[in-house]
């Protein structure tokens, strides 16, 4: 599925239509200003699944901290 791109002006003018495309059709949208992406609009279910997956992986990451590597911070 291709991400559609909208400017902040498009978003102001077409908010209802863009939200419906995202919610009903499941189409993600990139919101840009002056050619730079500011945010992505995704269906709520996608965001909820992502945050749930992050919460599940957070305890495992806390139990297994990354190994230290030799570098300028190494003693």
PDB file of N, CA, C and O in Angstrom:
ATOM      1  N   UNK A   1       0.839  -1.170   0.000  1.00  0.00           N
ATOM      2  CA  UNK A   1       0.000   0.000   0.000  1.00  0.00           C
ATOM      3  C   UNK A   1       0.890   1.241   0.000  1.00  0.00           C
ATOM      4  O   UNK A   1       1.813   1.361   0.806  1.00  0.00           O
ATOM      5  N   UNK A   2       0.608   2.125  -0.883  1.00  0.00           N
ATOM      6  CA  UNK A   2       1.413   3.329  -1.040  1.00  0.00           C
ATOM      7  C   UNK A   2       0.938   4.422  -0.083  1.00  0.00           C
ATOM      8  O   UNK A   2      -0.264   4.633   0.083  1.00  0.00           O
ATOM      9  N   UNK A   3       1.871   5.097   0.531  1.00  0.00           N
ATOM     10  CA  UNK A   3       1.551   6.202   1.434  1.00  0.00           C
ATOM     11  C   UNK A   3       1.286   7.456   0.609  1.00  0.00           C
ATOM     12  O   UNK A   3       2.126   7.875  -0.187  1.00  0.00           O
ATOM     13  N   UNK A   4       0.122   8.046   0.805  1.00  0.00           N
ATOM     14  CA  UNK A   4      -0.188   9.303   0.128  1.00  0.00           C
ATOM     15  C   UNK A   4       0.451  10.448   0.907  1.00  0.00           C
ATOM     16  O   UNK A   4       0.587  10.384   2.129  1.00  0.00           O
ATOM     17  N   UNK A   5       0.834  11.480   0.192  1.00  0.00           N
ATOM     18  CA  UNK A   5       1.466  12.638   0.806  1.00  0.00           C
ATOM     19  C   UNK A   5       0.551  13.846   0.683  1.00  0.00           C
ATOM     20  O   UNK A   5       0.006  14.128  -0.384  1.00  0.00           O
ATOM     21  N   UNK A   6       0.394  14.559   1.804  1.00  0.00           N
ATOM     22  CA  UNK A   6      -0.424  15.760   1.844  1.00  0.00           C
ATOM     23  C   UNK A   6       0.376  16.869   2.512  1.00  0.00           C
ATOM     24  O   UNK A   6       1.147  16.614   3.437  1.00  0.00           O
ATOM     25  N   UNK A   7       0.195  18.091   2.046  1.00  0.00           N
ATOM     26  CA  UNK A   7       0.811  19.230   2.717  1.00  0.00           C
ATOM     27  C   UNK A   7      -0.066  19.607   3.911  1.00  0.00           C
ATOM     28  O   UNK A   7      -1.203  19.148   4.025  1.00  0.00           O
ATOM     29  N   UNK A   8       0.467  20.439   4.791  1.00  0.00           N
ATOM     30  CA  UNK A   8      -0.336  20.892   5.925  1.00  0.00           C
ATOM     31  C   UNK A   8      -1.556  21.684   5.444  1.00  0.00           C
ATOM     32  O   UNK A   8      -2.604  21.668   6.089  1.00  0.00           O
ATOM     33  N   UNK A   9      -1.415  22.368   4.324  1.00  0.00           N
ATOM     34  CA  UNK A   9      -2.553  23.105   3.756  1.00  0.00           C
ATOM     35  C   UNK A   9      -3.617  22.133   3.269  1.00  0.00           C
ATOM     36  O   UNK A   9      -4.807  22.345   3.502  1.00  0.00           O
ATOM     37  N   UNK A  10      -3.190  21.053   2.584  1.00  0.00           N
ATOM     38  CA  UNK A  10      -4.140  20.015   2.157  1.00  0.00           C
ATOM     39  C   UNK A  10      -4.881  19.451   3.369  1.00  0.00           C
ATOM     40  O   UNK A  10      -6.094  19.248   3.338  1.00  0.00           O
ATOM     41  N   UNK A  11      -4.122  19.204   4.432  1.00  0.00           N
ATOM     42  CA  UNK A  11      -4.711  18.629   5.637  1.00  0.00           C
ATOM     43  C   UNK A  11      -5.788  19.551   6.216  1.00  0.00           C
ATOM     44  O   UNK A  11      -6.851  19.084   6.625  1.00  0.00           O
ATOM     45  N   UNK A  12      -5.517  20.842   6.252  1.00  0.00           N
ATOM     46  CA  UNK A  12      -6.508  21.797   6.759  1.00  0.00           C
ATOM     47  C   UNK A  12      -7.763  21.812   5.892  1.00  0.00           C
ATOM     48  O   UNK A  12      -8.880  21.867   6.406  1.00  0.00           O
ATOM     49  N   UNK A  13      -7.574  21.762   4.586  1.00  0.00           N
ATOM     50  CA  UNK A  13      -8.705  21.860   3.664  1.00  0.00           C
ATOM     51  C   UNK A  13      -9.492  20.556   3.546  1.00  0.00           C
ATOM     52  O   UNK A  13     -10.702  20.587   3.325  1.00  0.00           O
ATOM     53  N   UNK A  14      -8.819  19.408   3.689  1.00  0.00           N
ATOM     54  CA  UNK A  14      -9.436  18.114   3.414  1.00  0.00           C
ATOM     55  C   UNK A  14      -9.390  17.168   4.607  1.00  0.00           C
ATOM     56  O   UNK A  14      -9.349  15.952   4.420  1.00  0.00           O
ATOM     57  N   UNK A  15      -9.397  17.694   5.824  1.00  0.00           N
ATOM     58  CA  UNK A  15      -9.238  16.869   7.011  1.00  0.00           C
ATOM     59  C   UNK A  15     -10.194  15.673   7.039  1.00  0.00           C
ATOM     60  O   UNK A  15      -9.758  14.544   7.267  1.00  0.00           O
ATOM     61  N   UNK A  16     -11.459  15.900   6.817  1.00  0.00           N
ATOM     62  CA  UNK A  16     -12.442  14.811   6.861  1.00  0.00           C
ATOM     63  C   UNK A  16     -12.146  13.722   5.844  1.00  0.00           C
ATOM     64  O   UNK A  16     -12.185  12.535   6.169  1.00  0.00           O
ATOM     65  N   UNK A  17     -11.852  14.119   4.623  1.00  0.00           N
ATOM     66  CA  UNK A  17     -11.564  13.154   3.562  1.00  0.00           C
ATOM     67  C   UNK A  17     -10.298  12.351   3.864  1.00  0.00           C
ATOM     68  O   UNK A  17     -10.270  11.134   3.677  1.00  0.00           O
ATOM     69  N   UNK A  18      -9.259  13.030   4.327  1.00  0.00           N
ATOM     70  CA  UNK A  18      -7.998  12.348   4.628  1.00  0.00           C
ATOM     71  C   UNK A  18      -8.192  11.371   5.795  1.00  0.00           C
ATOM     72  O   UNK A  18      -7.701  10.242   5.752  1.00  0.00           O
ATOM     73  N   UNK A  19      -8.905  11.806   6.830  1.00  0.00           N
ATOM     74  CA  UNK A  19      -9.173  10.916   7.956  1.00  0.00           C
ATOM     75  C   UNK A  19      -9.986   9.698   7.528  1.00  0.00           C
ATOM     76  O   UNK A  19      -9.713   8.581   7.969  1.00  0.00           O
ATOM     77  N   UNK A  20     -10.979   9.910   6.674  1.00  0.00           N
ATOM     78  CA  UNK A  20     -11.789   8.787   6.194  1.00  0.00           C
ATOM     79  C   UNK A  20     -10.947   7.810   5.383  1.00  0.00           C
ATOM     80  O   UNK A  20     -11.089   6.597   5.537  1.00  0.00           O
ATOM     81  N   UNK A  21     -10.075   8.319   4.525  1.00  0.00           N
ATOM     82  CA  UNK A  21      -9.207   7.427   3.737  1.00  0.00           C
ATOM     83  C   UNK A  21      -8.315   6.598   4.658  1.00  0.00           C
ATOM     84  O   UNK A  21      -8.081   5.412   4.423  1.00  0.00           O
ATOM     85  N   UNK A  22      -7.832   7.240   5.696  1.00  0.00           N
ATOM     86  CA  UNK A  22      -6.957   6.526   6.631  1.00  0.00           C
ATOM     87  C   UNK A  22      -7.753   5.517   7.441  1.00  0.00           C
ATOM     88  O   UNK A  22      -7.343   4.364   7.573  1.00  0.00           O
ATOM     89  N   UNK A  23      -8.873   5.936   7.978  1.00  0.00           N
ATOM     90  CA  UNK A  23      -9.660   5.066   8.852  1.00  0.00           C
ATOM     91  C   UNK A  23     -10.373   3.955   8.096  1.00  0.00           C
ATOM     92  O   UNK A  23     -10.282   2.789   8.480  1.00  0.00           O
ATOM     93  N   UNK A  24     -11.075   4.298   7.036  1.00  0.00           N
ATOM     94  CA  UNK A  24     -11.913   3.329   6.322  1.00  0.00           C
ATOM     95  C   UNK A  24     -11.095   2.483   5.352  1.00  0.00           C
ATOM     96  O   UNK A  24     -11.210   1.257   5.350  1.00  0.00           O
ATOM     97  N   UNK A  25     -10.273   3.127   4.532  1.00  0.00           N
ATOM     98  CA  UNK A  25      -9.510   2.402   3.510  1.00  0.00           C
ATOM     99  C   UNK A  25      -8.170   1.900   4.030  1.00  0.00           C
ATOM    100  O   UNK A  25      -7.499   1.116   3.358  1.00  0.00           O
ATOM    101  N   UNK A  26      -7.773   2.347   5.226  1.00  0.00           N
ATOM    102  CA  UNK A  26      -6.498   1.898   5.780  1.00  0.00           C
ATOM    103  C   UNK A  26      -5.296   2.472   5.058  1.00  0.00           C
ATOM    104  O   UNK A  26      -4.225   1.866   5.046  1.00  0.00           O
ATOM    105  N   UNK A  27      -5.470   3.642   4.453  1.00  0.00           N
ATOM    106  CA  UNK A  27      -4.376   4.272   3.711  1.00  0.00           C
ATOM    107  C   UNK A  27      -3.572   5.192   4.620  1.00  0.00           C
ATOM    108  O   UNK A  27      -4.124   6.157   5.149  1.00  0.00           O
ATOM    109  N   UNK A  28      -2.285   4.921   4.816  1.00  0.00           N
ATOM    110  CA  UNK A  28      -1.477   5.847   5.611  1.00  0.00           C
ATOM    111  C   UNK A  28      -1.238   7.138   4.835  1.00  0.00           C
ATOM    112  O   UNK A  28      -1.296   7.155   3.605  1.00  0.00           O
ATOM    113  N   UNK A  29      -0.970   8.217   5.565  1.00  0.00           N
ATOM    114  CA  UNK A  29      -0.728   9.514   4.935  1.00  0.00           C
ATOM    115  C   UNK A  29       0.499  10.157   5.562  1.00  0.00           C
ATOM    116  O   UNK A  29       0.679  10.122   6.779  1.00  0.00           O
ATOM    117  N   UNK A  30       1.336  10.742   4.722  1.00  0.00           N
ATOM    118  CA  UNK A  30       2.475  11.526   5.193  1.00  0.00           C
ATOM    119  C   UNK A  30       2.065  12.990   5.128  1.00  0.00           C
ATOM    120  O   UNK A  30       1.540  13.448   4.113  1.00  0.00           O
ATOM    121  N   UNK A  31       2.303  13.720   6.203  1.00  0.00           N
ATOM    122  CA  UNK A  31       1.967  15.136   6.253  1.00  0.00           C
ATOM    123  C   UNK A  31       3.273  15.917   6.144  1.00  0.00           C
ATOM    124  O   UNK A  31       4.200  15.711   6.927  1.00  0.00           O
ATOM    125  N   UNK A  32       3.332  16.822   5.157  1.00  0.00           N
ATOM    126  CA  UNK A  32       4.573  17.554   4.905  1.00  0.00           C
ATOM    127  C   UNK A  32       4.373  19.060   5.027  1.00  0.00           C
ATOM    128  O   UNK A  32       3.270  19.583   4.872  1.00  0.00           O
ATOM    129  N   UNK A  33       5.485  19.734   5.312  1.00  0.00           N
ATOM    130  CA  UNK A  33       5.521  21.197   5.295  1.00  0.00           C
ATOM    131  C   UNK A  33       6.856  21.587   4.681  1.00  0.00           C
ATOM    132  O   UNK A  33       7.912  21.135   5.124  1.00  0.00           O
ATOM    133  N   UNK A  34       6.799  22.421   3.669  1.00  0.00           N
ATOM    134  CA  UNK A  34       7.992  22.875   2.956  1.00  0.00           C
ATOM    135  C   UNK A  34       8.851  21.700   2.494  1.00  0.00           C
ATOM    136  O   UNK A  34      10.080  21.758   2.539  1.00  0.00           O
ATOM    137  N   UNK A  35       8.183  20.632   2.048  1.00  0.00           N
ATOM    138  CA  UNK A  35       8.874  19.483   1.488  1.00  0.00           C
ATOM    139  C   UNK A  35       9.425  18.483   2.495  1.00  0.00           C
ATOM    140  O   UNK A  35      10.002  17.470   2.100  1.00  0.00           O
ATOM    141  N   UNK A  36       9.259  18.746   3.784  1.00  0.00           N
ATOM    142  CA  UNK A  36       9.765  17.832   4.813  1.00  0.00           C
ATOM    143  C   UNK A  36       8.597  17.140   5.501  1.00  0.00           C
ATOM    144  O   UNK A  36       7.589  17.771   5.819  1.00  0.00           O
ATOM    145  N   UNK A  37       8.741  15.846   5.726  1.00  0.00           N
ATOM    146  CA  UNK A  37       7.695  15.098   6.405  1.00  0.00           C
ATOM    147  C   UNK A  37       7.682  15.459   7.883  1.00  0.00           C
ATOM    148  O   UNK A  37       8.698  15.368   8.572  1.00  0.00           O
ATOM    149  N   UNK A  38       6.504  15.871   8.356  1.00  0.00           N
ATOM    150  CA  UNK A  38       6.328  16.244   9.761  1.00  0.00           C
ATOM    151  C   UNK A  38       5.755  15.102  10.586  1.00  0.00           C
ATOM    152  O   UNK A  38       6.122  14.909  11.745  1.00  0.00           O
ATOM    153  N   UNK A  39       4.840  14.342   9.964  1.00  0.00           N
ATOM    154  CA  UNK A  39       4.140  13.301  10.707  1.00  0.00           C
ATOM    155  C   UNK A  39       3.522  12.312   9.728  1.00  0.00           C
ATOM    156  O   UNK A  39       3.385  12.579   8.534  1.00  0.00           O
ATOM    157  N   UNK A  40       3.155  11.163  10.278  1.00  0.00           N
ATOM    158  CA  UNK A  40       2.421  10.162   9.513  1.00  0.00           C
ATOM    159  C   UNK A  40       1.083   9.948  10.194  1.00  0.00           C
ATOM    160  O   UNK A  40       1.001   9.885  11.421  1.00  0.00           O
ATOM    161  N   UNK A  41       0.049   9.838   9.403  1.00  0.00           N
ATOM    162  CA  UNK A  41      -1.287   9.546   9.889  1.00  0.00           C
ATOM    163  C   UNK A  41      -1.579   8.106   9.506  1.00  0.00           C
ATOM    164  O   UNK A  41      -1.575   7.757   8.326  1.00  0.00           O
ATOM    165  N   UNK A  42      -1.832   7.271  10.505  1.00  0.00           N
ATOM    166  CA  UNK A  42      -2.086   5.849  10.249  1.00  0.00           C
ATOM    167  C   UNK A  42      -3.375   5.449  10.951  1.00  0.00           C
ATOM    168  O   UNK A  42      -3.804   6.122  11.888  1.00  0.00           O
ATOM    169  N   UNK A  43      -3.999   4.354  10.505  1.00  0.00           N
ATOM    170  CA  UNK A  43      -5.203   3.892  11.190  1.00  0.00           C
ATOM    171  C   UNK A  43      -4.915   3.615  12.670  1.00  0.00           C
ATOM    172  O   UNK A  43      -3.823   3.171  13.025  1.00  0.00           O
ATOM    173  N   UNK A  44      -5.897   3.880  13.518  1.00  0.00           N
ATOM    174  CA  UNK A  44      -5.737   3.695  14.965  1.00  0.00           C
ATOM    175  C   UNK A  44      -5.303   2.271  15.299  1.00  0.00           C
ATOM    176  O   UNK A  44      -4.495   2.071  16.206  1.00  0.00           O
ATOM    177  N   UNK A  45      -5.824   1.284  14.584  1.00  0.00           N
ATOM    178  CA  UNK A  45      -5.478  -0.110  14.861  1.00  0.00           C
ATOM    179  C   UNK A  45      -3.983  -0.353  14.671  1.00  0.00           C
ATOM    180  O   UNK A  45      -3.376  -1.100  15.439  1.00  0.00           O
ATOM    181  N   UNK A  46      -3.386   0.268  13.662  1.00  0.00           N
ATOM    182  CA  UNK A  46      -1.944   0.108  13.419  1.00  0.00           C
ATOM    183  C   UNK A  46      -1.157   0.644  14.600  1.00  0.00           C
ATOM    184  O   UNK A  46      -0.239  -0.005  15.100  1.00  0.00           O
ATOM    185  N   UNK A  47      -1.536   1.856  15.045  1.00  0.00           N
ATOM    186  CA  UNK A  47      -0.830   2.487  16.149  1.00  0.00           C
ATOM    187  C   UNK A  47      -0.986   1.670  17.430  1.00  0.00           C
ATOM    188  O   UNK A  47      -0.021   1.483  18.171  1.00  0.00           O
ATOM    189  N   UNK A  48      -2.197   1.187  17.688  1.00  0.00           N
ATOM    190  CA  UNK A  48      -2.452   0.386  18.887  1.00  0.00           C
ATOM    191  C   UNK A  48      -1.650  -0.912  18.860  1.00  0.00           C
ATOM    192  O   UNK A  48      -1.117  -1.329  19.888  1.00  0.00           O
ATOM    193  N   UNK A  49      -1.560  -1.550  17.703  1.00  0.00           N
ATOM    194  CA  UNK A  49      -0.759  -2.777  17.583  1.00  0.00           C
ATOM    195  C   UNK A  49       0.720  -2.478  17.806  1.00  0.00           C
ATOM    196  O   UNK A  49       1.417  -3.251  18.463  1.00  0.00           O
ATOM    197  N   UNK A  50       1.198  -1.369  17.268  1.00  0.00           N
ATOM    198  CA  UNK A  50       2.601  -0.994  17.431  1.00  0.00           C
ATOM    199  C   UNK A  50       2.932  -0.731  18.894  1.00  0.00           C
ATOM    200  O   UNK A  50       3.940  -1.224  19.401  1.00  0.00           O
ATOM    201  N   UNK A  51       2.093   0.040  19.575  1.00  0.00           N
ATOM    202  CA  UNK A  51       2.382   0.346  20.978  1.00  0.00           C
ATOM    203  C   UNK A  51       2.263  -0.894  21.849  1.00  0.00           C
ATOM    204  O   UNK A  51       3.020  -1.041  22.809  1.00  0.00           O
ATOM    205  N   UNK A  52       1.334  -1.786  21.539  1.00  0.00           N
ATOM    206  CA  UNK A  52       1.216  -3.035  22.301  1.00  0.00           C
ATOM    207  C   UNK A  52       2.469  -3.886  22.114  1.00  0.00           C
ATOM    208  O   UNK A  52       2.971  -4.468  23.075  1.00  0.00           O
ATOM    209  N   UNK A  53       2.976  -3.962  20.887  1.00  0.00           N
ATOM    210  CA  UNK A  53       4.190  -4.738  20.614  1.00  0.00           C
ATOM    211  C   UNK A  53       5.396  -4.135  21.330  1.00  0.00           C
ATOM    212  O   UNK A  53       6.253  -4.863  21.830  1.00  0.00           O
ATOM    213  N   UNK A  54       5.461  -2.801  21.379  1.00  0.00           N
ATOM    214  CA  UNK A  54       6.567  -2.138  22.076  1.00  0.00           C
ATOM    215  C   UNK A  54       6.510  -2.410  23.569  1.00  0.00           C
ATOM    216  O   UNK A  54       7.547  -2.618  24.198  1.00  0.00           O
ATOM    217  N   UNK A  55       5.313  -2.412  24.149  1.00  0.00           N
ATOM    218  CA  UNK A  55       5.163  -2.696  25.578  1.00  0.00           C
ATOM    219  C   UNK A  55       5.591  -4.123  25.893  1.00  0.00           C
ATOM    220  O   UNK A  55       6.192  -4.380  26.936  1.00  0.00           O
ATOM    221  N   UNK A  56       5.281  -5.057  24.984  1.00  0.00           N
ATOM    222  CA  UNK A  56       5.650  -6.453  25.207  1.00  0.00           C
ATOM    223  C   UNK A  56       7.155  -6.651  25.112  1.00  0.00           C
ATOM    224  O   UNK A  56       7.718  -7.470  25.839  1.00  0.00           O
ATOM    225  N   UNK A  57       7.814  -5.911  24.224  1.00  0.00           N
ATOM    226  CA  UNK A  57       9.254  -6.086  24.054  1.00  0.00           C
ATOM    227  C   UNK A  57      10.054  -5.285  25.071  1.00  0.00           C
ATOM    228  O   UNK A  57      11.231  -5.578  25.280  1.00  0.00           O
ATOM    229  N   UNK A  58       9.458  -4.287  25.707  1.00  0.00           N
ATOM    230  CA  UNK A  58      10.171  -3.454  26.674  1.00  0.00           C
ATOM    231  C   UNK A  58      10.672  -4.251  27.877  1.00  0.00           C
ATOM    232  O   UNK A  58      11.825  -4.060  28.265  1.00  0.00           O
ATOM    233  N   UNK A  59       9.877  -5.134  28.492  1.00  0.00           N
ATOM    234  CA  UNK A  59      10.401  -5.897  29.631  1.00  0.00           C
ATOM    235  C   UNK A  59      11.583  -6.792  29.242  1.00  0.00           C
ATOM    236  O   UNK A  59      12.525  -6.943  30.021  1.00  0.00           O
ATOM    237  N   UNK A  60      11.541  -7.379  28.061  1.00  0.00           N
ATOM    238  CA  UNK A  60      12.644  -8.224  27.606  1.00  0.00           C
ATOM    239  C   UNK A  60      13.901  -7.394  27.409  1.00  0.00           C
ATOM    240  O   UNK A  60      14.997  -7.848  27.737  1.00  0.00           O
ATOM    241  N   UNK A  61      13.764  -6.200  26.883  1.00  0.00           N
ATOM    242  CA  UNK A  61      14.915  -5.329  26.674  1.00  0.00           C
ATOM    243  C   UNK A  61      15.511  -4.893  28.005  1.00  0.00           C
ATOM    244  O   UNK A  61      16.729  -4.756  28.121  1.00  0.00           O
ATOM    245  N   UNK A  62      14.665  -4.671  29.014  1.00  0.00           N
ATOM    246  CA  UNK A  62      15.155  -4.260  30.325  1.00  0.00           C
ATOM    247  C   UNK A  62      15.922  -5.390  31.000  1.00  0.00           C
ATOM    248  O   UNK A  62      16.867  -5.135  31.747  1.00  0.00           O
ATOM    249  N   UNK A  63      15.526  -6.636  30.745  1.00  0.00           N
ATOM    250  CA  UNK A  63      16.197  -7.790  31.343  1.00  0.00           C
ATOM    251  C   UNK A  63      17.507  -8.104  30.643  1.00  0.00           C
ATOM    252  O   UNK A  63      18.400  -8.697  31.248  1.00  0.00           O
ATOM    253  N   UNK A  64      17.638  -7.720  29.387  1.00  0.00           N
ATOM    254  CA  UNK A  64      18.826  -8.007  28.597  1.00  0.00           C
ATOM    255  C   UNK A  64      19.414  -6.708  28.061  1.00  0.00           C
ATOM    256  O   UNK A  64      19.241  -6.392  26.884  1.00  0.00           O
ATOM    257  N   UNK A  65      20.109  -5.948  28.913  1.00  0.00           N
ATOM    258  CA  UNK A  65      20.675  -4.688  28.412  1.00  0.00           C
ATOM    259  C   UNK A  65      21.736  -4.956  27.352  1.00  0.00           C
ATOM    260  O   UNK A  65      22.361  -6.016  27.352  1.00  0.00           O
ATOM    261  N   UNK A  66      21.941  -3.995  26.446  1.00  0.00           N
ATOM    262  CA  UNK A  66      22.935  -4.196  25.386  1.00  0.00           C
ATOM    263  C   UNK A  66      24.328  -4.338  25.984  1.00  0.00           C
ATOM    264  O   UNK A  66      24.648  -3.712  26.995  1.00  0.00           O
ATOM    265  N   UNK A  67      25.148  -5.164  25.352  1.00  0.00           N
ATOM    266  CA  UNK A  67      26.520  -5.379  25.813  1.00  0.00           C
ATOM    267  C   UNK A  67      27.349  -4.141  25.539  1.00  0.00           C
ATOM    268  O   UNK A  67      27.151  -3.467  24.528  1.00  0.00           O
ATOM    269  N   UNK A  68      28.267  -3.841  26.425  1.00  0.00           N
ATOM    270  CA  UNK A  68      29.165  -2.695  26.216  1.00  0.00           C
ATOM    271  C   UNK A  68      30.194  -3.075  25.168  1.00  0.00           C
ATOM    272  O   UNK A  68      30.675  -4.207  25.114  1.00  0.00           O
ATOM    273  N   UNK A  69      30.505  -2.130  24.367  1.00  0.00           N
ATOM    274  CA  UNK A  69      31.533  -2.362  23.352  1.00  0.00           C
ATOM    275  C   UNK A  69      32.729  -1.465  23.653  1.00  0.00           C
ATOM    276  O   UNK A  69      32.595  -0.402  24.261  1.00  0.00           O
ATOM    277  N   UNK A  70      33.870  -1.908  23.225  1.00  0.00           N
ATOM    278  CA  UNK A  70      35.079  -1.106  23.426  1.00  0.00           C
ATOM    279  C   UNK A  70      34.972   0.155  22.595  1.00  0.00           C
ATOM    280  O   UNK A  70      34.544   0.111  21.441  1.00  0.00           O
ATOM    281  N   UNK A  71      35.348   1.247  23.159  1.00  0.00           N
ATOM    282  CA  UNK A  71      35.277   2.512  22.453  1.00  0.00           C
ATOM    283  C   UNK A  71      35.805   3.596  23.351  1.00  0.00           C
ATOM    284  O   UNK A  71      36.489   3.311  24.334  1.00  0.00           O
ATOM    285  N   UNK A  72      35.506   4.812  23.038  1.00  0.00           N
ATOM    286  CA  UNK A  72      36.054   5.906  23.821  1.00  0.00           C
ATOM    287  C   UNK A  72      35.484   5.961  25.229  1.00  0.00           C
ATOM    288  O   UNK A  72      36.106   6.544  26.118  1.00  0.00           O
ATOM    289  N   UNK A  73      34.281   5.352  25.460  1.00  0.00           N
ATOM    290  CA  UNK A  73      33.705   5.349  26.795  1.00  0.00           C
ATOM    291  C   UNK A  73      34.193   4.183  27.634  1.00  0.00           C
ATOM    292  O   UNK A  73      33.942   4.152  28.839  1.00  0.00           O
ATOM    293  N   UNK A  74      34.875   3.232  27.039  1.00  0.00           N
ATOM    294  CA  UNK A  74      35.344   2.055  27.780  1.00  0.00           C
ATOM    295  C   UNK A  74      36.474   2.453  28.709  1.00  0.00           C
ATOM    296  O   UNK A  74      37.314   3.289  28.376  1.00  0.00           O
ATOM    297  N   UNK A  75      36.477   1.832  29.889  1.00  0.00           N
ATOM    298  CA  UNK A  75      37.515   2.157  30.871  1.00  0.00           C
ATOM    299  C   UNK A  75      38.782   1.395  30.625  1.00  0.00           C
ATOM    300  O   UNK A  75      39.753   1.555  31.366  1.00  0.00           O
TER     301      UNK A  75
END
